[in-house]
Each structure stands twice: as C-alpha cells, then as structure tokens.
Amino acid sequence: MKRVFDLVVSLGAFVLLLPVFVLTMILIRIKLGAPIFFVQERPGLHGKVFKMLKFRTMLDSTDKDGNPLPDEQRMTKFGAFLRSTSLDELPGLFNVIKGDMSLVGPRPLLVRYLPLYNEEQSRRHNVRPGITGWAQVNGRNAISWEGKFELDVWYVDNQSFILDIKILLLTVKKVFVREGITASDSATMHEFKGSKK
C-alpha cells in the first residue's frame, strides 16, 4: 500500500507542479549556471547506494587549490530560498517513482557515514529513505545528529499509513513556516563524525 501511495502521489504531484519545476530549472540556470541538478550517491534501503536528485542550490566556487569553498560562501540568497521552501527537493519525486525513495522515511545521508553509525542508528536503513520524515517535522537540521537518528529509528518502529499522512501534512506546514532549515551556526548541517554512545 505504501508503494502504491508513493507512486500515485508522486506522479500526481509532478504533473501538478510541472510549471514550478520548469520555472525553477530556468531560474537555476540563470542565477547559478550549469548543472541544474545536484546528483549524489546516497544509501537507500538496506544501505544499497542510489543516485539522489535535487535541484542545485550552491555555486561551484573553489579556492586556489581547486577545493570547494565552505558552504556558507557558496550558498546564495536564491539557493537559501530554494532550501527554505524545499523546492530543491522536487527532483526527488523521480527517485520515489523509480523506487529508490519513498515520500516519507529517514532522509538519505552521505555514503561515507555508513561505517560511523552504531547498531541502533543503522536501523534507519531498514526502510526506504524519504523526501521528508519524522526527523524533518521535528526539527530538521536544527537538532543534533543523535536526536535525528533517534527520531528516524522511532519512525522505523512505528511506521503506518496514518503516520505518513501526518508527516506529509506537517511537512506542508513546515515549508510555509520555514523553520529548522539549518543548524544554528551553519549554512547546512554539520558533518556527522560518529556518535560517542
């Protein structure tokens, strides 16, 4: 039932939001240049790696050695707007349609974090990752990594159709309120370096 729901809602949302999708692509090309999409490998169900799609939100600025500048220096006002409105997540609908992701589930993080999880935290991969999730509607990037993982595992243990509907409705509310987008002293979320417990 969850997979059927994902397909129906994702296809419907893509058709409904197609004008927004196209307009966002045009604006990204004008304001940030190419490429329009941000593609990165992320671990999915059972840790299987897939290519996640998002709209690009940062400049490709580098230092004299060719290394990317810190996120704070590459993030533009337009990019911050895309993130605060969650418009950067729209291409994730393709990942849902393909089956790599679900509408609701723990957010897919970086592949290099896989060996850093403890046994309990690793259970977040027992379900498909989501475009939104229980952690996203309970603090998003404004809560600690440990707090986020506890919420992810709670979702794994308590997932249901009703809970997914609740999370989707809360997500819509969060998008309008635009809270918890970033950590308190960072343009994005701090890098996860492993838990002490």
Secondary structure by P-SEA (a helix, b strand, c coil): caaaaaaaaaaaaaaaaaaaaaaaaaaaaaacccccbbbbbbbccccbbbbbbbccccccccccccccccccccccaaaaaaaaaccccccaaaaaaaccccccccccccccccccccccccccccccccccccccccccccccaaaaaaaaaaaaacccaaaaaaaaaaaaaaaaacccccccccccccccccccc
